[in-house]
Amino acid sequence: MKFLLSTITSATGGVLEGPDAVADGACIDSRLASAGMVFFAMSGARTDGHAFVPEVLALGAYAVVSSGPTLPGTIRVRSVPDALLEAGSAVRSTLKGRVVAVTGSSGKTTTRELLSLALSPAYRTDSSRGNLNNRIGLPLSILNLDEDARAFVLELGMNHAGELLELGSVARPDASVITNVGTAHIEFFDGHDSLAAAKAELLDTTAGGGICVIPSGEPVLLEAARRNSLDCTTVGPDGDFRLVSEGSGARIEPLGLRVVLSVPGSHLLEDAALAIVAAMRMGVDPVEAARAVEGFAGLPGRGRIFVSGGMTVVDESYNANPESMKACLEALSHSPGRRGAVLGDMLELGGRSTELHYEVLRKAACCGLEFVVLVGPGMRDAATALSGSGARVEYADDPEEALERLSAFPAEGLRLLVKGSHSIGLDRIVDVLREGVRCSTGSCTR
C-alpha cells in the first residue's frame, strides 16, 4: 500500500524530519524493513525498536519514533503504538474498494480466508495476514494492503469490551461478518449476552445501510443490526440461510447450493456458508463463490492436514476454545481407522474453566479415540470425563513431554488431532512431526 509520509504526520500530529515522500508498506520488525517502508519503532519487554532506527534508515526506509535523535526520514510522535493505529485509520480512508470486517469467538481467520476466496470471482481481493487482528495487527494489515484491490477482508479480534469499537472505528467496514458467539474469553465477561454485546460493537462501526451477516439465534446481534440500520442476513438453524449436512459436504438452503471443501469438518462448512452468503450479499454469484472455496486446504495451525511417518496430523495447534475443540473432535470422530488426540488447556475461561474442560473431554470420550494425551492442569483436572471411554489417557506438563507420550503409539494408520490454546505451545509438537514431510493436499511439499 502506497501512502504519503505527510498522511501519517497529519493523522498522528507528528513532526516529519525531511521532505515528504511516498512510502510503501509498514512493519514493526526491523528485519522485514526495506526501502520505502515505514518502520514503527515499538518498545517491547525485550527489545526497543528505536535501537534499530539507524539500520532501517540506511536501507532507505522511514521510521516513526517517540524518542532518540532526530534523524532525516523520521516522524516523531508522542506514542508509537497510538501512531500506528492513527496511521492505519488514515490510510483506510484512501482505500477505493469495499471493506469487510470479520470477527467472532472462533473461525475468524478461516472465515476471512474463505471469504477472500468467495469474493474473488467478482473482486480483486486482499486481506489481513496471519493473526494480525488487534490494535497493532489491524493497522499493519491496512498499511500493507494491495491498493489495487477492490475488496478488503479484515480480521478483528477481541477479548475485552470496547476493543471492537476501537478497531471497528479504524476499519470502518462497509460489511461485517460475525462467525459466532461462544465461550472464548468468557473469563472477562458476565455471560453470553455481555460477550455478544462486545461482538456487536463491530456492527456499531459498520457503515449505515451496510451489510452484516450474523449467526441465527443471537438477539443481541440482531438488535444491534437493526439499531444501526444494517441490511442483515442470518445464517444458522433458524436463519435466513441454513446448512444441511449432505454426505461429505452440505447444502445451503434455500439456495439448494452444495458446498464441498478439501478438508473435513462441519465447522469448516459453517464458515464456508457464512463466506458464501456474505459474498452473495456483495454481488457475487453464489455458485461461483461456492466453486471458489472448494480448494480451501486449511491454514497452518487451523486445520491444515499433513502426513508424517504414516500418521495423518490435523494441525489445530494455533488456538482453542470449547466450541472449536468440540467441533474438531466431532470431525475426528468421522475419520476411518485409528484416532488419537493431543489436547492442551483452553485459557481465559475464568470460573467456568473446569466445567468447560470437562465438557470437551466428555465429547472426546464419545469419539472412539485410541488415546488422548492431555497437556496442562486444566485438562488433567477434567480427565475423569474420559472414564469408561476405552481411550488410554496420558498426561504431560509441556509439549516436549507430550511428544514422548505420543511416541508410545504406532504412527501407521493413525489420525492425530493436535489442539490447544496458543500459549500451551502445541505448535512445537507439530513442528517436530512436520519435519521433512509434505501436506496431504500437496500444498506443503518441501
C-alpha positions in Angstrom: 0.0 0.0 0.0 1.5 3.3 -1.1 0.8 6.4 1.1 2.4 9.8 1.8 4.5 10.3 4.9 2.5 13.5 5.3 -0.6 11.4 5.7 0.9 9.8 8.8 2.3 13.1 10.0 -1.1 14.7 9.8 -3.0 11.8 11.3 -0.6 11.5 14.3 0.2 15.1 14.9 3.8 14.1 14.4 6.8 16.0 13.0 8.4 14.8 9.8 12.2 15.4 9.6 12.9 15.9 5.9 10.8 16.2 2.8 7.5 14.4 2.1 7.8 11.2 0.2 5.7 8.2 -0.9 6.0 5.2 1.4 5.1 1.6 0.5 4.1 -0.6 3.3 4.9 -0.8 7.0 6.5 -3.1 9.6 7.4 -3.3 13.3 10.2 -5.8 12.8 13.4 -4.2 11.5 14.3 -7.5 9.8 11.4 -7.0 7.5 12.2 -3.4 6.6 13.1 -2.5 3.0 13.5 0.7 1.0 10.3 2.8 1.1 8.7 1.1 4.0 7.8 2.8 7.3 9.2 1.1 10.4 7.2 1.8 13.6 9.8 1.7 16.4 7.8 -0.2 19.1 9.1 -0.7 22.6 8.6 -4.1 23.9 9.5 -6.1 27.0 12.7 -7.5 25.4 13.6 -5.1 22.6 13.2 -1.4 21.9 12.7 -0.8 18.2 14.4 2.6 18.5 17.7 0.8 18.7 17.2 -0.3 15.0 16.2 3.1 13.6 19.6 3.9 12.1 19.7 0.5 10.5 16.4 0.8 8.7 17.1 4.3 7.6 20.3 3.1 6.0 18.1 0.7 4.0 16.1 3.6 2.6 13.2 3.1 4.8 11.5 5.6 7.1 10.8 5.4 10.8 8.1 6.5 13.3 9.8 7.2 16.6 8.9 8.7 20.0 12.5 9.1 21.4 16.1 9.2 20.4 18.0 11.5 18.0 16.1 13.4 15.3 17.3 11.9 12.0 16.2 12.6 8.4 13.4 10.3 7.4 11.8 10.0 10.9 8.4 11.1 12.1 8.5 12.0 15.8 5.2 11.2 17.7 4.1 11.0 21.3 3.3 7.3 21.2 4.3 4.9 18.5 1.5 2.3 19.2 -1.1 5.1 19.0 0.5 6.5 15.9 0.3 3.1 14.2 -3.4 2.9 14.9 -3.9 6.5 13.7 -1.9 5.8 10.6 -4.0 2.7 9.8 -7.2 4.7 10.2 -5.9 7.5 7.9 -4.8 5.1 5.2 -8.1 3.2 5.5 -9.7 6.4 4.2 -7.8 6.2 0.9 -9.0 2.6 0.0 -11.0 2.6 -3.2 -12.8 -0.7 -2.6 -15.2 -2.2 -0.1 -14.0 -3.2 3.3 -15.4 -6.3 5.0 -14.7 -7.0 8.7 -14.8 -10.5 10.2 -14.9 -11.3 13.9 -16.3 -14.0 16.2 -15.4 -16.3 19.0 -13.9 -18.9 16.7 -13.4 -19.4 13.0 -12.4 -15.8 12.3 -9.2 -16.5 10.3 -10.7 -19.4 8.4 -13.8 -17.4 7.5 -11.6 -14.5 6.5 -9.7 -16.7 4.1 -12.8 -18.4 2.8 -14.5 -15.0 2.2 -11.5 -13.8 0.3 -11.8 -16.8 -2.0 -15.6 -16.4 -2.3 -15.3 -12.8 -3.3 -12.5 -13.5 -5.9 -14.8 -14.3 -8.8 -16.1 -10.7 -8.8 -13.4 -8.7 -7.0 -9.7 -8.3 -6.9 -9.3 -9.1 -3.2 -6.8 -8.7 -0.4 -7.0 -9.5 3.3 -5.3 -9.4 6.7 -2.2 -11.5 7.1 -1.7 -14.3 9.6 -3.1 -13.4 13.0 -2.8 -9.6 12.6 -6.2 -8.7 14.2 -5.5 -6.4 17.2 -4.6 -2.7 17.7 -1.2 -3.4 16.3 -2.0 -6.1 13.7 -5.1 -4.4 12.2 -3.3 -1.1 11.2 -0.3 -3.1 10.0 -2.7 -5.1 7.8 -4.2 -1.9 6.4 -0.8 -0.3 5.7 0.3 -3.4 3.7 -2.8 -4.0 1.6 -2.8 -4.1 -2.2 -4.1 -0.6 -3.2 -5.4 -2.0 -6.5 -7.7 -4.5 -4.7 -11.4 -3.7 -4.7 -12.5 -5.8 -1.7 -10.5 -5.9 1.5 -11.3 -8.5 4.1 -10.0 -7.5 7.6 -10.0 -9.7 10.7 -10.7 -8.1 14.0 -10.1 -9.8 17.3 -11.0 -9.0 20.9 -11.1 -10.3 24.5 -12.5 -7.3 26.3 -15.4 -5.0 25.9 -14.6 -1.8 23.9 -11.9 -3.4 21.7 -14.1 -3.9 18.7 -15.4 -0.4 19.0 -11.8 0.9 18.7 -10.8 -1.5 15.9 -14.0 -1.1 14.0 -13.6 2.7 14.1 -10.3 2.1 12.3 -11.6 -0.4 9.8 -14.9 1.4 9.2 -16.3 -1.6 7.3 -18.9 -1.5 4.6 -19.9 -5.0 5.5 -19.4 -7.2 8.6 -19.4 -10.9 9.3 -19.7 -12.3 12.9 -19.0 -16.0 12.9 -20.4 -17.0 16.3 -20.7 -16.0 19.9 -19.1 -18.8 22.0 -17.2 -19.0 25.3 -13.8 -17.9 24.2 -12.5 -15.2 26.6 -15.6 -15.7 28.8 -13.4 -15.0 31.8 -13.7 -11.3 31.0 -17.5 -11.2 30.7 -20.5 -11.6 32.9 -22.1 -14.1 30.5 -23.2 -14.8 27.0 -25.2 -11.6 26.5 -22.4 -9.3 27.6 -20.0 -11.2 25.3 -22.5 -10.8 22.4 -22.8 -7.1 23.2 -19.0 -6.8 22.8 -19.1 -8.6 19.5 -22.0 -6.3 18.4 -19.6 -3.3 18.7 -18.4 -4.2 15.3 -21.9 -3.6 13.9 -21.9 -0.2 15.6 -19.0 0.8 13.4 -20.3 -0.7 10.2 -21.5 1.9 7.6 -25.2 2.8 7.9 -27.1 0.8 5.4 -24.2 -1.6 5.1 -24.4 -5.4 5.1 -24.0 -7.7 8.0 -24.0 -11.5 8.1 -24.5 -12.9 11.6 -25.4 -16.3 13.2 -29.0 -17.0 13.8 -30.3 -17.2 17.4 -28.4 -14.2 18.6 -30.9 -11.5 19.6 -28.2 -9.1 20.9 -26.5 -9.1 17.5 -29.8 -8.8 15.6 -30.9 -5.8 17.7 -27.5 -4.1 17.1 -28.0 -4.6 13.3 -31.4 -3.0 13.5 -30.2 -0.2 15.7 -27.6 0.6 13.1 -29.9 0.3 10.1 -27.9 -2.6 8.6 -29.0 -4.9 5.9 -28.8 -8.0 8.0 -28.8 -11.7 7.0 -28.7 -14.6 9.4 -27.1 -18.0 8.9 -27.9 -21.0 11.1 -30.6 -23.4 12.0 -33.3 -20.8 12.3 -31.7 -18.2 9.9 -32.4 -16.8 6.5 -29.9 -19.4 5.2 -29.2 -22.8 6.9 -26.7 -25.6 6.3 -28.0 -29.1 5.7 -25.4 -31.9 6.0 -25.1 -34.0 2.8 -22.5 -36.7 2.7 -19.0 -35.2 2.8 -20.4 -31.7 2.2 -23.5 -29.7 2.9 -26.3 -27.8 1.1 -27.0 -24.1 1.8 -30.8 -23.8 1.8 -33.0 -22.3 0.4 -30.4 -21.9 -2.3 -30.0 -25.7 -2.8 -26.3 -25.0 -3.2 -23.9 -27.8 -2.4 -20.7 -26.9 -0.7 -17.7 -29.2 -0.5 -14.2 -28.5 0.9 -11.0 -30.4 0.6 -10.7 -30.5 4.4 -13.3 -32.3 6.6 -15.4 -30.8 9.4 -18.9 -29.4 9.8 -17.4 -26.3 11.5 -15.5 -25.5 8.3 -18.6 -25.9 6.2 -20.4 -23.5 8.5 -17.6 -21.0 8.0 -17.8 -21.6 4.2 -21.6 -20.9 4.3 -21.0 -17.6 6.1 -18.4 -16.6 3.5 -20.6 -17.7 0.5 -23.7 -15.9 1.8 -21.6 -12.7 2.6 -20.1 -12.8 -0.9 -23.6 -13.3 -2.4 -24.8 -10.2 -0.5 -21.9 -8.3 -2.1 -23.0 -9.3 -5.6 -21.0 -12.5 -6.2 -22.9 -15.3 -7.9 -23.2 -17.9 -5.1 -22.4 -20.8 -7.5 -19.1 -19.1 -8.4 -18.5 -18.3 -4.8 -19.0 -22.0 -3.7 -16.7 -23.2 -6.5 -14.0 -20.7 -5.4 -13.9 -22.1 -1.9 -13.7 -25.7 -2.8 -9.9 -25.8 -3.0 -9.5 -24.4 0.6 -7.0 -26.6 2.3 -6.9 -25.2 5.8 -4.3 -23.0 7.3 -1.3 -23.9 9.4 -2.4 -24.3 13.0 -6.0 -24.0 11.9 -6.9 -27.3 10.2 -4.0 -27.9 7.8 -3.5 -31.6 7.3 -0.2 -33.3 6.7 1.3 -36.8 6.7 4.2 -37.8 9.0 5.6 -41.3 9.0 2.3 -43.0 8.2 0.4 -40.7 10.6 -2.1 -38.1 9.4 -1.9 -35.0 11.5 -4.7 -32.5 11.8 -2.9 -29.3 12.9 -5.2 -27.2 15.0 -2.4 -26.1 17.3 -2.8 -22.3 16.9 -5.6 -21.8 19.4 -8.6 -23.4 21.1 -11.9 -22.7 22.9 -14.6 -25.1 23.9 -16.7 -24.7 20.7 -13.8 -25.2 18.3 -12.4 -28.1 20.4 -15.8 -30.0 20.2 -16.1 -29.2 16.5 -12.7 -30.6 15.7 -13.3 -33.7 17.9 -16.6 -34.2 16.0 -14.8 -34.1 12.7 -12.2 -36.5 14.0 -14.9 -39.0 15.1 -15.9 -39.4 11.4 -12.4 -40.3 10.3 -11.9 -44.0 9.4 -9.2 -46.1 11.2 -7.3 -45.3 14.3 -7.8 -42.0 16.0 -5.9 -40.1 18.8 -5.6 -36.6 20.1 -3.2 -34.3 21.9 -5.3 -31.8 23.7 -3.9 -28.7 25.5 -5.5 -26.4 28.1 -8.0 -23.7 26.9 -7.3 -20.4 28.6 -9.3 -17.3 29.6 -12.3 -19.3 30.7 -12.4 -17.9 34.2 -14.6 -19.7 36.8 -16.1 -21.9 34.1 -12.7 -23.4 33.2 -13.2 -26.8 34.9 -16.8 -27.2 33.7 -15.8 -26.4 30.1 -12.7 -28.6 30.0 -14.9 -31.4 31.3 -17.4 -30.8 28.5 -14.7 -31.0 25.9 -13.4 -34.3 27.3 -16.9 -35.7 27.5 -17.1 -35.0 23.8 -13.7 -36.7 23.3 -15.0 -39.7 25.3 -17.6 -40.3 22.5 -15.2 -40.1 19.6 -13.8 -43.6 19.6 -10.2 -42.5 20.4 -7.4 -45.0 20.9 -5.7 -42.5 23.2 -5.6 -38.9 24.5 -2.5 -37.0 25.6 -3.6 -34.2 27.9 -1.3 -31.2 28.3 -1.8 -28.8 31.2 -3.6 -28.7 34.5 -7.0 -27.7 33.1 -7.2 -30.9 31.0 -5.7 -33.0 33.8 -8.3 -31.8 36.3 -11.1 -32.8 34.0 -9.7 -36.1 32.9 -12.4 -38.1 34.8 -14.7 -37.2 31.9 -12.8 -39.8 29.9 -13.6 -42.6 32.3 -15.2 -45.6 30.5 -14.4 -44.3 27.1 -11.8 -47.0 26.3 -9.2 -44.4 25.4 -5.8 -44.7 27.0 -5.1 -41.4 28.8 -1.6 -39.9 29.1 -0.6 -36.7 30.9 2.1 -34.2 30.0 3.2 -30.9 31.6 4.6 -29.5 28.4 4.7 -30.2 24.6 8.1 -32.0 24.8 6.7 -34.5 27.4 3.6 -34.9 25.2 5.9 -35.9 22.3 7.4 -38.6 24.5 4.0 -39.9 25.4 3.0 -39.8 21.8 5.9 -41.9 20.8 4.4 -44.9 22.6 1.7 -45.2 19.9 2.3 -46.7 16.4 2.1 -44.0 13.8 0.9 -46.1 10.9 -2.8 -45.6 10.1 -3.2 -43.1 12.9 -5.2 -39.8 12.5 -4.0 -37.4 15.2 -5.6 -34.1 16.3 -3.3 -31.6 17.9 -5.2 -28.7 19.5 -4.8 -26.3 22.5 -4.6 -22.6 23.3 -1.7 -20.9 21.6 0.4 -20.3 24.8 0.4 -24.0 25.6 2.8 -24.4 22.7 1.5 -27.4 20.9 2.8 -26.0 17.6 6.2 -27.3 18.8 4.7 -30.8 18.5 3.5 -30.0 15.0 6.9 -28.6 14.0 8.6 -31.9 15.1 6.1 -34.0 13.3 6.2 -31.8 10.2 10.0 -32.0 9.6 10.7 -33.4 6.2 7.1 -34.2 5.3 4.6 -32.8 2.9 1.0 -31.7 3.3 -1.5 -34.3 2.2 -3.1 -31.6 0.0 0.2 -31.3 -1.8 0.5 -27.6 -1.0 3.3 -28.0 1.6 5.7 -30.2 -0.4 9.3 -29.4 0.5 
